[in-house]
């Protein structure tokens, strides 16, 4: 048993104290019967209600099918800590756990997304390539973090316990209950425990490592929503900067869809590629050398009057200010800069992009604001209690997690329009300093050029497996070597992912083969 389970041992053993009879008695005749028996599972000290326990036959996957092949498994659904909350509304942490017939001895908590509110299929797909965790024999649990509702519905925050469950408590509660259910079903202890998630799930992974460091042996954190109040503010700030470069309507408001014409957007994209694409040894529309890219919009400024093929002084100024990020009155950064990458204008892969088009965004109609009070917005963010609990950007002392050999891998799409990849990098670098003696044996960070929020994008290599190297690092002590990333469309191309600040530099050969690249660090 790994060291991290010692701390939780008392809790889990208490929960399953009455369960061994299930495993020690006569074994059910079939997997279907064994699974059905979980409907009556009771864990001492836990407020748990099982609503369904059904055996699921294996499903085929592969070419021509949208879903991965999944093994036969027992799917148990239920509710933890059911209650009647504020204004008589029903609450509880809904969950689903998949227990494969052929169990590897591993457990995985699957992170959520947005403001949660629904229970996702417990398969463990994040950063697992074509083979999710369930297909590898993991027991996988997913949950709704304690409330039901649409992905960005904030009504549950009126209830204190629901807010606390969403902010942090559900991660620990679901992990401990999930481990107890897994131990009960198989009749013996879990070998290793993992967590993977992107966006809100990435934040939840960081939260686990920071506040419940003994819960997991290995964690994958993707594009974490680790300081959503600040990132939302960063978006609002950038929109104001862009609006200041817009022509005005009769009402004096900016005409948002005319800030950047199609020709202007092409000029920006072509300019970025001209200045940064070749830094990785290959001009292919992918800016791999993220650390080495120093895009200068001023080089695209018109020499005289505005025309297609160049930018106005106002447009250049807006780009400079927006991508540099907001600063308070004292000049301190209020949110991280945003990286220049192809996805800010190249939206063929379904990205919303970062430059305004006038179309509604994920948070509503396009902003037409021309001013923003930075310090007032910062004060409001700091006064938000739920935001302070969900903020995982501050705590960097991870010596309890590293002390039991925990490993954590980070990744972030460079073209993410909602959360800056540089904000996640900033946290990772501060954690590196705080845990300097062991960080090289604890963590890696991967930039994914062209990729949007958790996936998607034009000409991006966004299909990769970080779960295999994480398991190998945790269980065999071998740190990640070359990780191969594939392009979803057009298919067939692969290249290596390199831990930041290294990047895949093209050396020679077929540009679609990973062997044609080597990981290099950018020139200082």
Secondary structure, 3 states (H helix, E strand, C coil): CCCHHHHHHHHHHHHCCCCHHHHHCCCCCCHHHHHHHHHHCCCCCCCEEEEEEEEECCECCCCCCCCCCECCEEEEEEEEEEEECHHHCEEEEEEEEEEECCCCCEEEEECCCCCCCCCCCCCCCCCECCCCHHHHCCEEEEECCCCCCCCCCCHHHHCHHHHHHHHHHHHHHHHHHHHHHHHHHHCCCCCEEEEEEECHHHHHHHHHHHHCCCCCCEEEEECCCCCHHHHHHHHHHHHHHHHCCCCECCCCCECHHHCCCHHHHHHHHHHHHHHHHHHHCCCCCCCCCCCCCCCCHHHHECCCCCCCCCECHHHHHHHHHHHHCCECCCCCECCCCCCCCHHHCCCCCCCCCCCCCCCCECCECCCCCCCCCHHHHHHHHHCCHHHHHHCCCCCCCCHHHHHCCCEEEEEEECCCCCCCHHHHHHHHHHHHHHCCCCHHHCEEEEEECCCCCCCCCCCCCCEEECHHHHHHHHHHCCCCCCEEEECCCCCCCEEEECCCCEEEEECCCCCCCHHHEEEEECCC
